[in-house]
C-alpha cells in the first residue's frame, strides 16, 4: 500500500481518525465484483480518472444518524456510535465528490448545517418514523435510487433502504443482513460491508486511493476534524 504523507493542513490526531472510516466507505461504495454498487465493475471512484462528478443527478441516501443497534455495554455503544458518525461523514463526502445529487442523509437536527457543509443536500430528522422517512425521501428523489449507504445497519434502516431501492439498486450496510426474507427480489441487492483494504480483492482499490489521499486532504476535497465521543451522544 502506498505511503501517505500527512499534508500541512491536517494534524496527526486528525489523520489518525481517517483510515478505518475511509476504508469502510471506499470499499462499500467503489469495490468491484459480486454485489458491487453499479454492477460488477463497480462505481468509478472520484479519485480515479473521470470519476469526479461522474454520477451527477443520481440520487443517493446515507443512513447515519438514526437509532443504533443494541450493545452489551455503554462503552461499546459509544465506540459503535463514533464509528457510525465517522463512516457516515466520509461516505457523504465521497458521494459528493462522485457527483451524486440529491444526497439525502438522516441525522439529529443539530447536525444539519455541518452535514450540508460536507455535501448533503437534504438532512432528515433521524427521529422521524420509518413511514415518514420513506415519504419524505420519495418526495425528494425524482429518479430511481440505486445507491444507498447504511452507516447504522439496524433492521429498521436496512429494511427501509431496501424498500427505497430501485431496480438494479444496491444497499451497503455496516451490520449483517437483517432484511426480511419476504422482501428480497432478484432486482435488488444488499451486502454487509467490511473496510479491509489489505484483503486481496480490495488491494488495487486501496492502492489507488492511498496514492491520491494526500492530494484529497491537501485540497480539502475530504475534510477532517478531531472526532470525539461527544459527537456520538450529543
N, C-alpha and C positions, 0 to 999 in steps of 0.2 A: 504494500500500500504506500503511495507517495507520502512523503513527509510534509506536514502543513506548517507553514510559517504564520505565527500569530501577527496580524497587522497592528500598527501603532494605535489604531482607534479602538482596539479590543483588549481588555485586561486579561491576565492569565485566569482569574477567577471566572470571568465571563466565558472565556473559551472552554473552561472545564465543564460548563453546563451543556455544551453543544453536541458531543459525539453520539450519545445514546438516542436522544430525541431526533437528531438529524438522520441517523441511520434508520431508525424505525420508519420515519416519514418517507425517506427517499426510497427505501426498499418497497414499502407498501404501494407507493404511487408509480414508481418507474421501473420496477423489475420486469423482466420478460419471462416468457414460458407459460406454464399451465396456470390458469386463473388470473392472469395478469390483467390489470386495468388497460383498456384499449386494445385487447387482443393479445395473441401470443407474442407479438413483437414488442408489446408494451408501449407506454407513452414515451415520447421523446423528452428527455429531461431538459429543464430550462438552462442548464449549464452546458448543454451539448449544441452542436451546430444546428441551427434552425429551430431550436426548442423554445427560445424566449418569445412568449406571446403566441405560440402556435395554436393554442386552443381557445382563442378569443371568441366570446359569445356563447361558450358552452357552460351551462350552469353546473354548480357543484355544491356539496354540503360537507361541512366539518362538524360532527357532533363532538363537543369538547367540554362544555360546562355543566352538563346535566348530572343527575344523581349517579353516584359511583356504586360499584359492586361492593358487597359486604366483605369486610376484612376481619382477621382474627384479633387484631388489637388496634388501638388508636395510632400507634407508631407506624404500623403497616398501612393504615388508612392514609396518613399524611404522605407517606412515600408514594402510594398509588396515586393520590390526588396530584402531587407535584409532577410525576411523570406524565399524567394526562395533560396538565397545563403546558408542559414543555412540548409534547408531541403535537398538541392542537396548534400552538402558535407557530411552530416550524412548518407544519403542514399548510397552514394558511398562507405563509409567505411563499412556499414553493408553488402552490397552486396559483397564487397571484402572478408569480414570475412566468408561469406557463400560460397565463392569459385568461384563465377561467373566470367567467362572469355571467350571471351574478354568483358571488361567492358568499354562501349563506352559512352562518355558524350559530351555535347556541351558547349562551353564557349568562352570568349574572349581569343585570343592567349596569352595575358599577364598572364593568369592563368594556362597555360599548365603544367608547372613544378610543381606547387602547387597541382593541381588535380591529377597528376600522383603520387605524394608523398602520397596521400590518398588512392590510389588503382586503379584509372582509367588507363586502358591500352591504350586507344585512346581518344584524345581530339580533336574534330572537331570544326572549326571556327563557332561560332553562327551566323555569318553574311552570311554564305552560303545560297543559295536559298533552298527551300523545295526539289526541284528536285535534287539538288546537294547533299544535306544531305542524301537523300534516296539512291542515287547511291553509295556514299562513305560507308554508313553503310552496304549495301548489299555486297560490296567488302570485308569488314572486317569479317562479321559474316558468318561462313561456315555451321552453323546449324540453324534450326528454332528458332526465338526469341519468347519466351513465357512470359518474364517478362520485363515490361517497366515502369519506374517511371518518371512521368512528373511533375517536380517542377516548370514549367512555367504555364501550363494549358491553353495556348492560343488556339484558334481554329486551328491555323497552326500546333502547336506541337501535339495536340490531334489527328488531322486527319492524320498527318504523322506517329505518333506512331501506330495508328490503322492499317494503311496500312502495316506497317512493321511486325505486329504480325503474328506469325504462328498459325496453328490450335491448339486450346486449350489455346491460349495466353490471358493474361490479362494486361490491361493498367490502372495504378493508376494515377490520375491527381489531382492537388491541386485546380482546379476550376470545377464548374459544367459542366456536359456533353455538349460538343459542336461538337460532331462528326456528320457528315452529315448522316441523316437517311438512305439515299440510300446505304451507305457503310456498314451498320450493317448486320452481319450474325450471325447465332447461334453458329458458331465455335469459335467466339472471344467474349471477354467481356471487359468492362471498368467500372470504378466507380470513384466517387468523394470522395477523402479521407478526413477524419476528425480525427485529432490526439487527441482523448479523451480517456485516459486510465482509467478514472473513470466511463465510460459508462459500464453498466453491462456486455455486451458481450466481452469487452476488459479487464476486471479486472484481469482475470487469466493471460493473456499475460503481462499486466503491472506489476503484482506481480513478475512474473518470471524474467522480465527484470530488475526491480529495485533491486532484490535480488543479481544480478550479476553486477550491474552497477559500483560499487566501484572498483571491480576487473578489469573490462574492461578499466576503466580510469587509474588505477594504472599501468597496464601493457602496456598502450598506444595502446591497440587494437583499442580504439576510441581516436583520437587525437582532442584536442580542442585548441582554441585560443580566444582572445578577439575580437569578431566580431564587426566591426564598420560600420556605414552607408556609409563610403567612399568605402567599399568593393563593395557596390551595384552600385556605379556610376562611378568608375574609370575603 
